[in-house]
Amino acid sequence: MRETSSGAEAAILVSIDFGTSDHSESLAELRQLAETAGVGTLAIIEAKRQRPDAALFAGSGKIQEIAEIVERLEAPLVIFNHDLSPAQMRNLTARLNTRVIDRTMLILDIFAQRAQSHEGKVQVELAQLKYLATRLVGQGVGMGQQKFAVGARGPGETKLELDRRKLDKRVHFLKDRLEKLKHQREVQRRARNRADVLSVSIVGYTNAGKSTLFNRLTRADAYVANQLFATLDTTSRRMFTEKQGEIVVSDTVGFIRHLPHSLIAAFRSTLEETVLADLLLHVVDANNVNCDDQIEEVNKVLAEIGAANTPQILVFNKIDLKDATPSVERDDYGRIVRIFLSAQSGAGLENLRLALDEAQAARQAHPTMEQT
């Protein structure tokens, strides 16, 4: 197996430009995803097409070019920056004579590495089984035979060797387990509502600085790293404001372009903390030139999980990297809608605490039916 000098698995990255405006940003994210998964990049191959080829996704000429590079570099893995159908994956594996995975499988692999809580592991395994079953089961390749096997490790690796009936039984079991965990969380949430506690969820594009902000607000020690999906499991902590008292803040998984639907479905129970929150703190990397696109991508996922109408405040983070001054913007009703701060240095954090105080005061002045 070809490895990088650091011992990590290495791969060829393939990205096809279908004329979308975000192709270069998506390719840059693929490189970050590969790095996060512990995969070195041997080569990057790009091409342009109007639409995917039904059999090979890319054209036969481009696939031949990739095959020659695979042979020359002895590449053990090719990662496509797209979702591949089961037939395309089988055809590409045969033509390239090496392992082939797609963007979704790569993200699933990262989630398999990062899940820490019991619920997180159950959710990842469910997503793996549902997504990988149609692609790997029945191909005569035991996943346990792979040493590194990016896209083929984690909770699902032994389960994929089961026959279809046992696999379906496992999926059913995992769904039941998630339902029980969901019920436990609903009990906790009702207790919070009876206590008249403001529920705040921190959301945003991956690597926007959500966990750093969470730690600042709650004095917690949530894992922070300059990587995609550094946070996977939802973590909730209590914080106290000077005027309004207790608030519950939740740190959630970061979103990304083309976040796999299988993951959104599997993590729906965890993401309900976001759906049912009183307020969303939508953290934005103010130093990123594509921050407007990232805001749009996050709002797409929020709409998909049913949180489009949840009140949110845009928190533009990392202003210290562009020497900007902490500030706030209010709407026509006097509500804070944008905050510019640095979670790293703490500059502007007092404005966020003010916004939370005002949100809690408004909630107590107009309680919902659920709180009674």
N, C-alpha and C positions, 0 to 999 in steps of 0.2 A: 504494500500500500504506500503510495507516494505521500510523504509528509513534508511539512515545512521544517526549517532549521530548528524551530522550537518544539518539534515533535507533534504539532497539531496536524489534523487531516487537512489536505489541500484540495482545491476544486477549481474548475473552469466555470466562470459565470457567463450566462447567456441572456441577453436582453434584446427584445425585438421592439422597434419603434413603429407603432401603428398610427402615428400622427398626433398623439396626445401631447398636451402642453407640459405634462409633468414627467416625461420620460427620463430626463437627465436626473431629476430629483429622486425618482423611483429607483434608478440604477445606483445612485449614491447610497440609498437606504439598503439596497441589496448587499452592497459591500459591507455596510455596518452590521447588517443582520448576520452575514457570514462570519465576521470577526467576533460578534457576540457569541455565536455558536461554537467558536473555537476553530474556525476553518480559515486557512490561508488561501489567498487568491493566486492561482497559477497564471491565469489569463482572463481577459474580459473580451467577449465577442459580441458585437452589435450588428444589427441588420435592420432594414426597413421593409415593411410590407403593408399592404392595404388591409389584409385580414389574415387570421391564422390559417395554416394549412390543416385540413381535417385529420390527416394521418400523422404528420410529423411536426405540426405547429409552425415550424420554419420551412423554407423551401428546401427541396432535395439538394440543391447545390450548396446551400449554407450548411446543411447537415453533413455533407461530405467534407466540407472545410473543417467543421468542428471535429469530425471523426479523425482526420489527419492530425489535428493538434492534440487530440486526446492520446493518439498513439505515440506521437513524438515526445510528449511530456509525461507519458505514462500516468495520466490523470485518473485517479480512482473514483472521481465524482464530478458530475456536471450538474449545476444548479440553474434552472430556468427562472427568470424573474416574472413568472406568470403562473396561472393555474393550468395544469395539464389534465386532460381527460385520461381515464385508465388506459384507453387504447393508444393514445399518444405516448404515454409513459412506457408502455410495453414496446411500442415500435421504436422509440428513441433508444431504449436500453439495448435492443437488438442491433440497431444500426451503429450505435456509438461504442458498443461492446464495453460498457462501463456502467456504474450506477448512475441513475438520473433521478433527481428530485425536483420539486417545484417550490415556489415561494411559500405556499401554505405549509408544506412539509417542513421547511426550514424554520418557520415561525413555531410550528408545533414542537420541534426539537428544542428550541430555546425555552419554550414554556415547560417542557418536560424536565429540563435542567434546573429551572428556577422555582418551580412549585415547592413550597415549604410546608404549608398547612395541609391537614388531611383533606379538607374540601378542595383546595387547589389541586392536589394530586388526583382526586377523583374526577374533577372537571377536565383536567388535561388528558387523563386516560380515556374518558368518554369521547373527547374530541378526536383523539388518536385512533381509537377503534372504529369510529364511524367513518372517518375520512380515509384511513389507510386500508381498511378491510377490502374495499373494491379494487385497490391498486396492488396489494402485495399478496393477499391470501390466494393460494392456488397457483402461484408462480414457481413453486418448488424451491424457494429460497428461504431458508430458516433465518430469521432475523438475529437469532442468538449467535450466528456464525460471524457476524460483523464485529470487528474489534472496536473501531470508533463509530462507524455507521451513523453519521449525521442524518437525521430524519428517520432513524430506525432504532431509537433508544428510548429510555424512560419507562414509565409504568406499562406501556403497551407492548413492549418488545416480546415478552413470552406469550402474551395473549394472542398475538397475531398468528401463532403457530397452531391455534386451535381450529377445529372445523367450524363451519358456518353456524351450526346450531348452538355450539357452546359459546361462540362469540356473541351471537344475538342474546343469549341468556345473560352473559356478562354485561352487555349494554343495558339490558333491562334492570339488572341489579344496581348498576351505577346510577341510573335515573331515579330509582326508588331511594337510594342513599342520599342523592342531592335533594329530593323532596323533603326528607326528614330534616336535613340540615337547614333547608329553607324555612321549615316550620319553626325550628329553634330560633332562627334569626327574627322571625315575625313576632315571637313572644317577647324577645328583647326589645324590638322596635316599639311594640305597644306599651311596654313599660316606660320607655323614653317619652312617648307621647303623653302618657298620663302625668309624667313628671314635668311636662311643659318645657322640654329641652329642645333647643334648636339643633336640627340635624344638617350638617354641612358635608358635602362630598367634594373632594379635590379631583378634578378631571383635567385632561389635556393631552396633547400630543406627547408621545414617548420622548423622554430625555428633555422635557421642558423645565424640569426642576421641581416637580410636584412633591417628591419625598423630602427634599431640602426644605421646602416651605412647610410641609407637614411637621417636620422635626422642630422648626422654629416656633410654630404655633403651639405645639403640644409638649415641647421639651422631651420628645420621644427619641428613639435611636433607630428609626427605620433605615434599612439598607439604602445607601446612596452610591451611585457609580455613574460615570460618564459613558453609559451603554444604553442600547435600546432594551426596553423591558426589564430595567433593573428591579422594578417592583412588579410583582405578579399577584400576590395574595392581598386582598383588601384588609387594611388594618384600621381599626377605629380606636380613638383615644379621646379622653375628655380634656377640655381646656376651660379656663375661667377668664372672663373679662371683668374689668373693674366695675362696670355699671350694671351688667345684666346677668353675671354669674356663669353658670355651667353651659357649655356647648359641646356637642359631640362632633368630632371631625373625622372623616374617613379618607384614607389615601387609597387610590384605586389604580388598576392597571392602565398604562398609557395606551393611546390609540395610535394607529398608523395607517398609511394609505393601503387600501385593499386588505383590510383586516379580515382574515378568513371567517366566512359566515359560520363555519362549524365551531369556531372558537367563541364567537358571539353567542351562539345558541347554548354551548356548554357552560359558558360563564354568565348566562342570563341571571341565575340565582344570585351570584355575587354582585352583578351589576345592578340588581334591584336596590341596593343601597344608594345607588346613584339615582335611579328612577324615583324613589320615594323620599329623597332628601328634600328638605325645605329650601335649600340654596346650593347652587353649584359654584365653586370657585374654579373657573376655566383658566388654567395657567398656560401662558403663552411665552415662548422664547422670543423676547423682544429683539434679540440680536440676530435672529434668523431672517434672512432676506425673503424666505417663503412663508413667513408667519401667517399671512392672510390665507394662503392655501391650507395651512395646517389647521387654522381655526375652522375653515369650511369642512375639512375632513372629520374633525372631532364632532362638529354639529351634525354631520351625516350619521355617525354612529349613535349619537345621542337620540336622534330621531328614530333610528332603527330599534332602539331598546325602549322607546316610549318616554324619553326624557326631554323631548323638544320644548315642552312648555314649562319646564322647571325653571324658576328664576335663576339667572346666573350673573356673576360679576366677572368680567375679563381682567385677569391679573397678569400684566405684562412684566415678566420676570427678567432677570439678568441685565438690568439697566446699567449695572456697574461696568459691564463690558463695552458700553458705548458712551460712558461718561454722561448719562442723562440724569435729570433731577427727579427725585420722588414727587409724585403728584397724583391727584384724583380728578375724575370727570364725573359730573352728575347729569341726570336727565332732566327733562322739563318739570318733573315732579319732585326734584330735589334728591332723588335716590342715587347713591354711588353706583356707577355702572362700569367704570374702568379705574384700575389702580396701577400705577407704575412704581415698581419696587425692585429690590434685590434680596432674594431669600438668603443668598450666601452671606452678604454683609449685614443684613437686617435693616438696611436703609429703606424707609417707607413702610415698614411693618406696622407702625402705629396707625397708618391710614387703613390698613386691612382690619385691624382690631376695631377701629371706629365703625367700619362698614358692618362688621359682625354684630357689634353692639346695636346698631340701628336696625339690622334685620331681626334680631331677637326682640327688640322693643316693638317692632311692627307686628311680629307674630303674636306676642302676648296681647297686643291691642285688638287683634282680629283673629282669635283662635279658630281652628278648623273643627269640623264635626268630629273628626277622628280623635281629637284630643279630649273631648268631653266624656 
